[in-house]
C-alpha cells in the first residue's frame, strides 16, 4: 500500500509539474502537486511503524501555520523572497535529516547511502545559507550589489576541496563525528560565499539554481532514507530547476559560470542625466501620455521590476481594460528575466486578473513592435535597452531584448534616470521616439486613466 501511494504521488508530481509549465494550467498544477504531497506524507507516516505522534503532529501544525500565514500575508511583490527562503528550508531540512540518520545508524548503512550523506550535506548547506543571502539581498537587508574581495574564487575552491576531502573520510570511516560537524560548517560557509558575489540582475538565475539545489539535496536524502518518492520528487525539482536555470541564462545570453563568478553589476553607473549617444531626454506630462493612448489602436505593455516595486499591476490592468473598451488591441510583453524571479511578471499580472491570452513572451511578440502605435514600459530597464543589440562593449551585448524602439511611440514610466540592475545607461531613454513620464508608476497610471476618462467624458458630453 505504501509503495502504491508513493507511485501515485510520483505520477501526480509529474503531472503537476507539466501543468506548471503553462500559465493557464499552473493553478491546477499546484493543486495536483499538493494532493501528491499529501499522499506522500501520509504514506510515510503509515510506513513509520511505532513512533511518537506528538512531535510529528506538532511539526505538521507548525509547518501548516507558517506556510498558510506566509502565503496569505506575503505581498506579490515579495514573492521572490518567499521562494528564496523556501528553497533554503528544503536544503536545510535535507542537511538535518542526513545528519540525524548518520548518527542514528553510526554510519552502518549501504554504500550508496553513505556516499549520499556528505553529498546531501554539502548541497543542502549551500542551499540553506545561499538562500538566506538571496533573501537578504531581495529584502534589501544587505546590499543587492555583488560583494567581492581579492582571492574570493580561490578561497571558494580551497573550501570546496577541503569539503570533498572530508566527505571521503566520512565515507571511509563513518561516522567521523567531529569532521562531519566541520563538513556541515564548511557547507554553510560555501553557501554564503557562493551568493554574495551575485548581484540583483542575476537573482532570477540564482533562485532557479537554488531551487535545483534543494531538489538535489532532497533526492540524495532519499537515498539515505531508502525513500523512493523523495528520490523521485527531488530529482524532478533538481532537473526542472536546472532546465529553468539554463533558460534564464539563455535569456540573458550569458553562461552559468559568468552569472556565478563574474560579479555582474559591481560597477554601477549612478548619474542622473543621460548622455548616451549625445541624446536628450524628452519628458512628457500625464496629458501627453493620455493623448498618445487616446489615438493608439495597438498597444504593447512591457512590465518590469519597477511595476512590482510600485505595486502597479492593478493599475496596469485597469489601463489595459480601458484601452480595450475603446477599440485598441492591448498585449503584454513578458521577458524571461524581468523582475527578481522566473515568471515574476506573470505572477503579478495573474494576481491582477490580466487574461492569459494577452500575455506574450519575447519570441512571440518581438516582431510586432514595428506595427505597434504605442509601447508602455512600466519600470523595465535592461530588457528594453537597445545597447544589447548595438554596442559590442556593453555588458549586456547579445542579450535578447524587446524591440520597443521600433514602435511609433514609446512611453516609459520611471521614478528617475537611474540605471537598472546592469548599472548602465539605457539608450532607449534618449531615443527620439521615447517620452519619459517620471514618478511613481502606480500613481502615474492612475492619473493617465483619470485623464483618459475625463477626455472621453468631455467628448461624450459634446458629441
N, C-alpha and C positions, 0 to 999 in steps of 0.2 A: 504493500500500500504506500509506504513512504517513497519508494523509488518511482512508483507510478505518479504520485503527486509531484515529485521532482521533475519528471519528464514533462508533465502537463505545464508546470511553471516555466520550464525552459522554452516550451513552444510559445507560451504567452509572451515571454520576454522577446523572442524573435519577432513575433507578430507586432508587438507594441513598438519595438524599435523601427520596424518597417513603416508603421503608421506615423511615427515621429518625423519621418523624412519629408512629409508634405504638410503644409500649413493647414489644409482643410481637414486632415485626419489626426492632427497632433493631439488634440484634446482626447479623442477616443483612444489613441495610443497610450496616453498616460493612464487612463482607466484600466486598460487591458494589462499594462505592466504592473499596476498596483494590485490587481487581482492575482497575478502570477506571484508577486512578492508575498502576498498574504498566504497563498498556498505553500510557498517555500518555507516561510517561517513556521506555519502550522505543522508541516511535515517534520521539520527539525525538532520541534518540541515533542512530537509524538515519538520520535526516534531517541529522544534523550534518556528514556528509562527513568530510573529513580533519581529525581532531582528535587532541589528545594525551590518551590514555585514562588515564594515570596520575593526574592531578589529579581527573578525573571519578570514577574508581573510589575514590580516596581520600576524596572528598566523600561518595559513596554509603555507604562503610564507616563514616565518622564519623557521618553522619546516622542510619544504621541503629542504630549502637551507642547513641548518645544517646537516640534515640526508644525503643528497646527497653528500655534500662535504666530510663529515667524511667517508662515505662508499667508496668513490673513493680514498681518500688520505691515509687512515689508512693502515699501513703495516699488512700483515697477521700475523706477529709475535706479533702485538699489538692488535689483535682481542679480547683476553680476557679482556683487559682494556676497550674496547669499549662496550663489552657485559655487563660488570660490571656497567659501567656508565649508560647504557640504562635501566638496571634493576632499578637503582636508580631514573631515570627520571619517570618511571612508578609509583613507590611508592610515589615520591614527588607530582606527578600530582593528585593521589588519595587523598593525605592528603589535598591539596589545595581545591579540588572540594568539599569534605565533609565540610570543614570549611566554605566555601562560602555558601553552602546550609543551614548550621545550622544558620548562621547569617541572611541569606535572609528570612528564614521562621520563625525565632525566636524560633525554636525548635518545631513548630506546624506541626509535621509530624507524620505518623503512627509509632506505637511502634517498628515494625521491622526495619524501617529506623533509628529510634532514637538509637536503640541498635547498628546498623551498623556504626553509626558515630564515636564513640570513638574507636571501633574495627579497622575501616579503618585508623583512625588517628595513633593508636599505630603501626599497621603493616606497614603502609605507611612511617611513620617517621623512624622506624627501617630500613626499606628497603633503604630509601634515604641515610641516613648517613652511614649505614653499607656498601652500595655500594661505596660511596665516599672513605671510608677507604680501601676497597678492591682494588679500582682503584689506590689509592696512593701506596699501597704495591706492586701491579703488576708493576706500573710505576717506582718503586723504589724512589718515592718521600719521603717515610718513610720506615723504616726497614721492610723487609719481615718476619723477625723472630717474634715469639709471644712476645707480650708486656704484662708482668704480674706484678701484685703488690699484696701485702698482703691484704686479705679481699675482693678481686675483685669479687668473685662469690656472697658473701653475699651482697655487695653493689648493684650488679645487681638485686638480689632477692628483696631487700628493695625498689629499684626504681620501679620494676615491680609491687609490691604490692601497692605502692602509686598510680601508674598509674591506676591500677584496681579500687582502691577506688575512684579516681577522675572520672573514667568512669561511675561508678554507680551514682555519684552525677549529672553528666551531663545528664544521662538518667532520673533521678528522678526530677531534677529541671532545665530543659533547658531554655536558652542556657548556663547559668553559664559561662559567657564570660571570666572573669578573670581566673577561674580554668581551662577552656578549653585551654587557652593560655599556662598555666602551663603544662597541659597534652601534648600539642604539643612539648614543650621544653623537657619534660622527654622522650618522644618517640625518639627524635633526639639524646639525650644523650645515651639512651639504644642502639641505633644503633651503635654508636662509641664503647661503652664498650663491645658489643657483638662480634665485629670482630677483635679488636686489639689483643686478646689473641690467634688468629688463625694464624698459620704460613703458609709459601708458599707451603708446601707439601700438605696442605688441601684446596688450592684455588679452585680446580675443584668442591669440595663438596660445598664450600661457594657460588660459583657463581650459582650452581644449586639451592641451598636453597634460595638465594636472588631472583632468578627468580621466584620460587614458591611464595615467599612473595609478590612480585609485582602483581602476579595474584590474590592472596587472597585479597590484598588491592583493586584491581580493581573490583573484584566481590562484595565486601562489599559496595564499592562506587555505584555499580549498584543498590543495594537495596535502597540506599539513594535517587537515582535519578529515581527509578522505571524504569530502562532501562534493558530490557531483554537480549539484545545482549551483554551488558557489563557484566552482571551476568554470561552468558554462556562462553564468551571468557575468563573472569577472572578465572572461575572455571577450564577451560581446561588448562590454564597456571599453575594455582596452583597445580592441580593434577599431570600434567606431570612433573612439577618441583620436586614434592615430590618423584615421581617414579624414576626420574633420580638421585636425591639425594641418595635414597636407593641403586640404582645400584652402584653409586660411593663408598658408604660406604662398600658394599659387596666386591667391587673390592680391597679394602684395608684391608678387614677383621676387620673392626672397626665399632663401633656403632656411631650413630649421636651424642650422648652425649659425647663420647670420643673425637670426632672431635671438638665440640664446647667448651668443658671445660678442655681438658687435657693439652693444651699448647704444643702440639706435636712439637718437633724440637727446643725447647727453649735452650737446651744444645747442642751446636754444636761442632763436632769434627773438628779441623782445621789443623791437622798435614798433612804435605806434603808427608810423606813417609809411605807406608802401611806396617804394621807388622802383620796383622791378620793371625792367624794360622801359624805363622812363615814363611809365603810365601815371595817370592821375585817377583818383577815386571820384566816382560820380555818386554823390549822396542824394537819395530820394526821400520824399515825405510819404506819410500814410496815404495822402490823396493821390500822389503819383503812382504808388503801387496799386491802389484801388482802381485807378483808371486803366492800368495795364490789364488787370484781371477782367475788368468790365468788357474789354474788347477782345479778349482771348477766347478762341474756340477750342484750343487744345492746350492743356496744362500738365506739366510733369512736376511732381513734388519730390525733392531729394532730401530726406531727413538724415541728420547726423547726431552726434553726441550732444550737441547744444540743445536739440529738441528734448532730449532726456533730462538735461540739467534744468531747463526751464519748465519741464512738465507740460509741454505744449502739444502733446499728441491729440488731445481732445479738441483743441482749437484748430489744429491742422485738419482734422476730420470735418469739423464744422465748416471751415472754409471750402474744403473739397466738395461737401454736400451742397453748399450754396452755389458753387460754380456749376455743378451738375444740374441743379434745378433750373438753371438759366441756359441750358443747352451746351455747356462746354464738356469736352471729354477730359476727365481727370484720371491720371495714373500716378503711382508711387514707385520711384526707382530705388531699389534696396541694394546697397553694396554689401558684399560678404563681411567686410571688416569695419563697417560703420558702427560706432558705439564701442562698448567695453567688453562685449562677449559675443560669440557667434549667435546670430539671429536676434540681436538686441533690438533692432528697429522693428522686426516682425512682431516681437513680443509687445512692444509699446503700442504699435498700430492695432494689433489684435485686441489689446486691452481697451482701445478707443473705438472698437467695433468697426474698423475700416474693412470693407468687404475683401475677401481673399483674392477675388478676381481682379482687383485693382492694383495688386502688388506684383511687381516685375523685377527680376534680377538683372544684373548688368548686361549679360549677353542678350537677353530678350528685348531690351529697350534701348540699348545704346545707339542703334542705327536710326532711331526715330527722332532724335533731338533736332536734326535739321528741318524737320517738318512740324516742329512744335512752336506755338506762338509765345508761350511764356514758361519759364522754369522757375520754380520757387525752391531755393536752397535754404533749409532750416537748420542752422547750426552745423552743417557739414563743412569740412575744410579740405583735408588732404585728398579725399576721394573725388574731388571736383577740380583738382589743381592741374591745369594744362602742362605744367612743367614736367609731369610724369611722362609726357609724350614728346616734349620739345627740347628739354635741357638735359644733355647727357651727363652733366656734372651734378645734377640734383640727386639727393639721396633716395628719392622715390622714383627715379627714372626707370621706366619699364613696368611700373605698377599699373595694372588696368584701372582706369578711372572713367567716370562718366563724361561724355562729350557735350557737356552743358553749354559750352561757349558757342556751339553751332546753332542753338535756338535763336529765335528772333529777338527775345528779350530775356535777361536773367535778373531775378531779384534775389538778393542774398540778405537774410536776416542774421545779424550778428551783434554781440554786445560791443565789440571793439575790433580793432585791426590786428589784434594779437594773433600769432600763428597757431596752427593746430599741433597735434602730438609730434609731428615730424620736425617742428621747430623751424620751418622755412616759410618764406613769403609765398603767397598764393597769387599767381598771375591772373587768375580769374577776377580778383577783386579790382583790378585796374583795367580790365578788358572794356573796350568801347561799348559793348552791349550790356554791361553789368551795371545795375543800380543797387547800391548798398543802403539798407534801411537799418539803422542802429537802434539797439535797445533790447530789452527782454523779449525773447521770441514769443512767448505766450501773450504778453500784453500787446505787442505789436500786431499779432494776428487778430486779436480781439478788436483792435482799433480798425484794422483793414476790413474786417467783417462788418463792423458798425458803419463804416464809410460806404461800403457797397450797398448795404441795406438802405441807408439814408438816400443814396443816389437813386436807387431803383424806386424807392418810395416817392421821391420827388418826380421822377419820370411818370410813374403811375398817376400821380395827382394831376399832372399837366396834360396827360395824354388819354 
